[in-house]
């Protein structure tokens, strides 16, 4: 690669540090324990993974919005608490839990990093987990607990699209930001009709 097209050394270092940071964050979230040991082991493993194993290039947007990152963090914590209470209530309420559903969510982003972060975030919230993904189509398949009605399925989809929007606003590229203008689920906002059934 020519010097003209090579990213500056300082930028490469920043990109590596950002990648290590998110790998450590993922490690801590998977262990669900914020301790010195979990952070140190996460840092060691992150450096080992990025230095020893071959990884496809991770394209970072080069932007990071602190305000939107804090909004995402706050939303994630609140959602975790609410979802944990709801799932715990399923164990005690007399009414049986509704059947689960596997739903497909077509993301607006095509970034591998964004797709991974959306999938991880959705899986960490109790009551839902990503069971499969289609990278070429930008599609995530999500199993949702107690999703036996159309309304509940659409609510689960809206949550995934909200996660995607929060992450894109925090660290997505300008291309990802432009994609937010597209309605991810047009059926959720049907075209108004007049009294004769025709479209307005």
SERO-4910 file (N, C-alpha, C, O; in steps of 0.05 Angstrom, whole numbers):
BEGIN
 pado doro    nc1    nc2    nc3   cac1   cac2   cac3    cc1    cc2    cc3    oc1    oc2    oc3
  Unk    A     17    -24      0      0      0      0     18     25      0     37     26     16
  Unk    A     12     44    -17     28     68    -19     24     86      5      4     85     18
  Unk    A     45    102     11     43    121     33     19    139     31      8    148     51
  Unk    A     10    145      6    -12    164      2    -38    152     12    -55    166     23
  Unk    A    -41    125      9    -66    112     16    -65     99     44    -86     92     55
  Unk    A    -41     98     55    -39     86     82    -49    106    103    -43    129    102
  Unk    A    -65     96    122    -74    114    143    -51    123    160    -32    107    164
  Unk    A    -52    147    171    -30    156    188    -25    137    212    -44    123    221
  Unk    A      0    136    221      7    117    242    -10    123    267    -19    105    281
  Unk    A    -13    149    274    -29    156    297    -58    146    295    -69    137    315
  Unk    A    -69    147    271    -97    138    268    -98    108    270   -118     98    282
  Unk    A    -78     94    260    -78     64    263    -77     56    292    -90     38    300
  Unk    A    -61     71    308    -59     65    336    -85     69    350    -94     53    367
  Unk    A    -99     92    343   -125     98    355   -145     76    348   -161     68    365
  Unk    A   -145     67    323   -164     47    314   -159     21    330   -178      7    338
  Unk    A   -133     14    334   -127    -11    348   -136     -8    378   -147    -27    389
  Unk    A   -132     15    389   -140     19    417   -171     18    420   -181      7    439
  Unk    A   -185     29    400   -214     28    401   -224     -1    398   -242     -9    413
  Unk    A   -211    -16    381   -218    -44    377   -213    -60    403   -229    -76    411
  Unk    A   -189    -55    415   -183    -69    440   -203    -61    462   -212    -78    477
  Unk    A   -211    -36    463   -230    -27    483   -256    -42    480   -267    -51    500
  Unk    A   -267    -44    456   -292    -58    452   -290    -88    457   -309   -100    466
  Unk    A   -267   -100    451   -263   -128    457   -263   -133    488   -275   -152    498
  Unk    A   -250   -114    502   -250   -116    531   -278   -112    542   -287   -126    560
  Unk    A   -293    -93    531   -320    -87    539   -338   -112    535   -354   -119    552
  Unk    A   -335   -125    512   -350   -149    506   -343   -171    525   -361   -186    534
  Unk    A   -317   -174    532   -309   -195    551   -322   -190    578   -331   -209    591
  Unk    A   -321   -165    587   -333   -159    614   -363   -164    614   -374   -175    633
  Unk    A   -377   -157    592   -405   -161    590   -412   -191    589   -432   -200    601
  Unk    A   -396   -207    576   -401   -236    574   -398   -248    602   -412   -267    609
  Unk    A   -378   -239    617   -374   -250    644   -394   -237    664   -397   -248    687
  Unk    A   -406   -215    657   -425   -201    674   -413   -195    701   -425   -197    722
  Unk    A   -387   -186    700   -373   -180    725   -351   -159    719   -333   -164    704
  Unk    A   -354   -136    732   -335   -114    729   -315   -115    752   -320   -102    773
  Unk    A   -294   -130    749   -273   -133    769   -246   -127    757   -243   -127    732
  Unk    A   -226   -124    773   -199   -119    763   -190   -144    747   -177   -141    726
  Unk    A   -196   -168    757   -188   -192    743   -201   -194    716   -187   -201    696
  Unk    A   -227   -189    714   -240   -191    688   -230   -170    668   -227   -176    644
  Unk    A   -224   -146    677   -213   -125    660   -185   -132    650   -179   -130    627
  Unk    A   -168   -141    669   -140   -148    662   -139   -171    642   -125   -170    622
  Unk    A   -155   -192    648   -155   -215    630   -167   -207    603   -159   -217    582
  Unk    A   -187   -189    603   -198   -180    578   -178   -165    561   -177   -168    537
  Unk    A   -161   -148    574   -141   -133    560   -120   -152    548   -112   -149    525
  Unk    A   -112   -172    564    -92   -191    554   -102   -207    531    -89   -210    510
  Unk    A   -127   -217    533   -139   -232    511   -143   -215    487   -140   -224    464
  Unk    A   -151   -190    491   -156   -172    468   -130   -167    452   -130   -168    427
  Unk    A   -108   -163    466    -82   -160    453    -73   -185    439    -61   -185    418
  Unk    A    -78   -208    452    -71   -234    440    -86   -239    414    -75   -247    394
  Unk    A   -112   -233    416   -130   -238    392   -121   -220    369   -120   -229    346
  Unk    A   -116   -194    375   -109   -175    353    -81   -179    343    -75   -171    321
  Unk    A    -63   -192    359    -35   -195    350    -29   -223    340    -13   -225    321
  Unk    A    -41   -243    351    -33   -271    344    -51   -282    322    -41   -294    303
  Unk    A    -77   -278    325    -96   -291    306   -102   -272    283   -102   -247    286
  Unk    A   -106   -284    259   -113   -267    236   -142   -258    238   -160   -274    244
  Unk    A   -146   -233    234   -173   -222    234   -177   -206    209   -159   -192    199
  Unk    A   -201   -208    197   -207   -191    174   -206   -162    183   -212   -156    206
  Unk    A   -199   -144    165   -197   -116    173   -224   -105    183   -244   -109    170
  Unk    A   -223    -91    206   -247    -79    217   -246    -50    209   -228    -34    216
  Unk    A   -267    -42    193   -268    -15    183   -282      2    204   -306     -1    209
  Unk    A   -268     20    216   -279     38    236   -287     64    222   -275     73    202
  Unk    A   -308     77    233   -318    101    220   -300    125    223   -301    144    208
  Unk    A   -284    125    244   -268    148    250   -282    169    266   -270    191    271
  Unk    A   -307    164    274   -321    184    290   -332    170    315   -338    146    315
  Unk    A   -334    186    336   -345    176    361   -358    199    375   -345    219    382
  Unk    A   -384    197    380   -400    218    392   -404    211    422   -418    192    428
  Unk    A   -392    226    439   -393    220    468   -421    222    479   -429    205    495
  Unk    A   -436    242    470   -463    246    480   -481    222    473   -495    211    490
  Unk    A   -480    214    448   -497    191    439   -487    165    452   -503    147    456
  Unk    A   -461    163    457   -450    139    470   -461    137    499   -468    115    508
  Unk    A   -463    160    512   -475    160    539   -504    154    539   -515    141    557
  Unk    A   -518    164    518   -547    158    515   -550    128    511   -568    116    523
  Unk    A   -534    116    494   -535     87    490   -530     72    516   -544     53    523
  Unk    A   -509     80    531   -502     66    556   -525     68    576   -532     48    589
  Unk    A   -537     92    578   -559     95    597   -583     78    589   -596     66    605
  Unk    A   -590     79    563   -612     63    553   -607     33    558   -625     18    565
  Unk    A   -582     24    553   -576     -4    556   -579    -13    585   -590    -34    591
  Unk    A   -570      3    604   -572     -4    632   -602     -5    641   -610    -24    654
  Unk    A   -617     15    633   -646     15    640   -660     -9    627   -676    -22    640
  Unk    A   -654    -15    602   -667    -37    588   -660    -64    601   -677    -81    604
  Unk    A   -635    -66    610   -626    -91    624   -642    -95    649   -651   -117    655
  Unk    A   -646    -74    665   -660    -75    690   -690    -83    685   -700   -101    698
  Unk    A   -702    -68    667   -731    -73    661   -735   -101    650   -753   -115    659
  Unk    A   -718   -110    631   -721   -136    619   -716   -158    640   -729   -179    640
  Unk    A   -697   -154    658   -691   -173    679   -716   -177    698   -723   -199    706
  Unk    A   -729   -155    704   -753   -156    721   -775   -170    707   -789   -186    719
  Unk    A   -779   -164    681   -800   -177    665   -795   -208    663   -814   -223    667
  Unk    A   -771   -216    658   -765   -245    655   -769   -258    682   -779   -281    684
  Unk    A   -760   -245    704   -764   -256    731   -794   -259    737   -802   -279    750
  Unk    A   -810   -240    729   -839   -241    734   -852   -264    719   -872   -275    729
  Unk    A   -841   -272    696   -851   -295    682   -851   -320    699   -868   -338    695
  Unk    A   -832   -322    717   -829   -346    734   -849   -347    756   -855   -368    767
  Unk    A   -861   -323    763   -879   -322    786   -908   -318    779   -926   -325    794
  Unk    A   -913   -305    756   -941   -299    749   -956   -324    743   -945   -344    733
  Unk    A   -982   -325    750   -998   -349    746  -1003   -355    716  -1007   -378    709
  Unk    A  -1004   -334    700  -1009   -338    671   -985   -350    658   -962   -343    664
  Unk    A   -990   -369    640   -968   -382    626   -954   -363    607   -966   -344    596
  Unk    A   -928   -368    603   -912   -351    585   -920   -357    556   -922   -381    549
  Unk    A   -924   -337    540   -931   -341    512   -909   -353    496   -886   -353    505
  Unk    A   -916   -365    474   -896   -378    457   -875   -358    447   -881   -335    442
  Unk    A   -850   -368    445   -829   -351    434   -831   -351    403   -844   -368    391
  Unk    A   -817   -332    391   -816   -329    362   -788   -323    353   -773   -310    367
  Unk    A   -781   -332    329   -756   -325    316   -763   -304    295   -778   -310    276
  Unk    A   -753   -280    297   -760   -259    278   -734   -250    263   -712   -252    273
  Unk    A   -739   -241    239   -717   -231    222   -717   -201    222   -738   -188    217
  Unk    A   -694   -189    227   -691   -160    227   -671   -151    206   -647   -158    208
  Unk    A   -680   -137    186   -662   -128    165   -650   -101    173   -664    -80    173
  Unk    A   -625   -101    181   -612    -76    190   -606    -58    166   -604    -66    143
  Unk    A   -604    -32    173   -598    -12    153   -568    -10    148   -559     -2    126
  Unk    A   -552    -17    167   -523    -16    164   -512    -42    152   -525    -63    154
  Unk    A   -490    -40    138   -476    -63    127   -449    -66    139   -432    -82    130
  Unk    A   -443    -51    160   -418    -53    174   -417    -78    191   -435    -83    207
  Unk    A   -395    -93    188   -392   -117    205   -391   -110    234   -402   -124    251
  Unk    A   -377    -88    241   -374    -80    269   -401    -72    280   -408    -80    302
  Unk    A   -417    -57    265   -443    -49    274   -462    -73    278   -476    -74    298
  Unk    A   -461    -91    259   -478   -115    261   -471   -131    286   -489   -141    300
  Unk    A   -445   -133    291   -436   -149    314   -445   -135    340   -454   -149    359
  Unk    A   -442   -109    341   -449    -95    366   -480    -96    370   -489    -98    393
  Unk    A   -495    -93    349   -524    -96    351   -532   -123    361   -549   -126    379
  Unk    A   -520   -144    349   -526   -172    357   -518   -177    386   -534   -189    401
  Unk    A   -495   -167    394   -486   -171    422   -505   -157    442   -512   -168    462
  Unk    A   -512   -132    435   -529   -117    453   -556   -130    456   -567   -133    478
  Unk    A   -568   -138    433   -594   -151    434   -593   -177    450   -613   -184    464
  Unk    A   -571   -192    448   -569   -217    462   -565   -214    492   -572   -231    508
  Unk    A   -552   -191    500   -547   -186    528   -572   -178    543   -572   -179    568
  Unk    A   -592   -168    529   -617   -160    542   -634   -185    547   -641   -199    528
  Unk    A   -640   -191    572   -656   -215    578   -682   -217    563   -696   -197    558
  Unk    A   -688   -241    554   -713   -246    539   -709   -248    509   -728   -255    495
  Unk    A   -685   -242    499   -680   -244    470   -651   -253    466   -633   -247    482
  Unk    A   -647   -267    444   -620   -275    437   -618   -279    407   -636   -289    394
  Unk    A   -595   -271    395   -590   -275    367   -583   -304    361   -564   -315    373
  Unk    A   -598   -317    343   -593   -345    337   -579   -349    311   -567   -370    306
  Unk    A   -580   -329    293   -566   -331    267   -564   -304    255   -577   -285    263
  Unk    A   -547   -302    234   -544   -276    220   -538   -282    191   -526   -302    184
  Unk    A   -545   -263    174   -539   -264    146   -524   -239    139   -535   -218    135
  Unk    A   -497   -242    138   -480   -219    134   -485   -205    107   -486   -181    105
  Unk    A   -490   -221     86   -494   -209     59   -518   -192     58   -518   -171     45
  Unk    A   -539   -200     72   -564   -185     71   -567   -165     95   -586   -149     96
  Unk    A   -548   -166    114   -550   -149    137   -573   -157    154   -587   -139    165
  Unk    A   -579   -183    157   -602   -192    171   -595   -208    196   -577   -225    196
  Unk    A   -609   -202    218   -605   -216    243   -631   -232    249   -653   -222    246
  Unk    A   -627   -256    259   -649   -273    267   -649   -274    298   -630   -283    310
  Unk    A   -671   -265    309   -673   -261    338   -695   -279    350   -718   -278    340
  Unk    A   -688   -294    371   -708   -310    385   -718   -292    409   -702   -283    425
  Unk    A   -744   -288    410   -755   -271    431   -774   -287    448   -791   -302    438
  Unk    A   -772   -284    474   -789   -298    493   -816   -283    494   -817   -259    493
  Unk    A   -837   -299    497   -864   -288    500   -871   -269    477   -877   -245    481
  Unk    A   -869   -279    452   -875   -263    428   -895   -278    411   -889   -286    389
  Unk    A   -919   -281    421   -940   -297    408   -961   -281    394   -981   -291    384
  Unk    A   -957   -254    392   -975   -237    378   -960   -219    359   -936   -214    363
  Unk    A   -974   -208    339   -961   -190    320   -951   -165    333   -929   -155    326
  Unk    A   -965   -156    353   -957   -131    368   -930   -136    382   -913   -119    382
  Unk    A   -928   -159    396   -903   -165    410   -879   -169    392   -857   -161    398
  Unk    A   -885   -181    369   -863   -185    349   -853   -159    338   -829   -155    335
  Unk    A   -872   -140    332   -864   -114    322   -849    -98    344   -831    -83    338
  Unk    A   -857   -102    369   -843    -88    391   -814    -98    393   -796    -82    397
  Unk    A   -810   -124    390   -783   -135    390   -766   -125    367   -743   -119    371
  Unk    A   -779   -123    344   -765   -112    321   -757    -83    325   -734    -74    319
  Unk    A   -776    -67    336   -770    -39    341   -747    -36    361   -731    -17    358
  Unk    A   -744    -54    380   -722    -52    399   -695    -57    385   -676    -42    390
  Unk    A   -694    -76    367   -670    -81    352   -662    -57    335   -639    -49    334
  Unk    A   -682    -45    321   -676    -22    304   -669      2    321   -653     19    313
  Unk    A   -679      3    346   -671     25    364   -642     22    373   -627     41    374
  Unk    A   -635     -3    378   -607     -9    385   -588     -1    362   -568     12    367
  Unk    A   -596     -8    338   -580     -1    315   -577     29    312   -555     39    307
  Unk    A   -599     44    316   -598     73    313   -580     85    335   -564    103    329
  Unk    A   -583     76    360   -566     87    381   -537     82    376   -520    100    380
  Unk    A   -529     58    366   -501     52    361   -491     68    337   -468     77    338
  Unk    A   -507     71    317   -498     86    293   -494    115    301   -474    127    292
  Unk    A   -512    127    317   -508    154    325   -484    158    342   -472    180    343
  Unk    A   -476    137    357   -453    138    374   -427    136    359   -408    151    364
  Unk    A   -425    116    341   -399    112    327   -402    102    299   -382     91    288
  Unk    A   -425    105    286   -428     97    259   -416    117    239   -410    139    246
  Unk    A   -412    108    215   -401    125    194   -422    143    183   -446    141    189
  Unk    A   -414    162    167   -433    181    154   -452    165    136   -475    173    132
  Unk    A   -443    144    125   -460    127    108   -481    113    125   -505    112    117
  Unk    A   -474    104    148   -493     92    166   -514    112    176   -537    106    177
  Unk    A   -504    136    181   -522    158    190   -543    164    168   -566    169    174
  Unk    A   -534    164    143   -552    170    121   -573    147    119   -596    152    111
  Unk    A   -565    123    125   -583    100    123   -605    101    144   -626     88    140
  Unk    A   -602    116    165   -622    119    185   -648    132    175   -669    131    187
  Unk    A   -645    146    152   -669    159    141   -688    139    129   -712    145    125
  Unk    A   -679    115    124   -696     94    113   -712     81    135   -702     75    157
  Unk    A   -738     76    130   -755     63    150   -749     34    150   -753     20    129
  Unk    A   -739     22    172   -731     -6    172   -755    -25    170   -751    -48    161
  Unk    A   -778    -16    178   -801    -34    178   -826    -18    169   -841     -8    185
  Unk    A   -829    -15    142   -851      1    132   -879     -9    141   -897      7    143
  Unk    A   -881    -35    146   -907    -46    155   -915    -35    182   -939    -35    189
  Unk    A   -895    -25    197   -901    -14    223   -914     14    221   -925     24    240
  Unk    A   -911     26    197   -923     53    192   -938     51    166   -929     62    146
  Unk    A   -961     39    166   -977     35    141   -985     62    129   -989     81    143
  Unk    A   -988     61    103   -997     86     89  -1026     92     96  -1043     74     94
  Unk    A  -1032    116    104  -1060    123    112  -1079    118     89  -1071    123     66
  Unk    A  -1103    110     95  -1123    106     74  -1147    124     80  -1152    131    103
  Unk    A  -1163    131     59  -1187    146     63  -1210    127     70  -1206    103     72
  Unk    A  -1234    138     72  -1257    122     80  -1265    102     59  -1278     82     65
  Unk    A  -1256    106     34  -1263     87     13  -1242     65      9  -1244     48     -8
  Unk    A  -1222     66     27  -1202     45     25  -1179     51      7  -1160     35      5
  Unk    A  -1179     74     -5  -1158     82    -23  -1136     96     -9  -1140    107     13
  Unk    A  -1112     96    -20  -1089    109     -7  -1091    139    -11  -1100    149    -32
  Unk    A  -1083    153     10  -1083    182      8  -1059    192     -7  -1056    217    -10
***
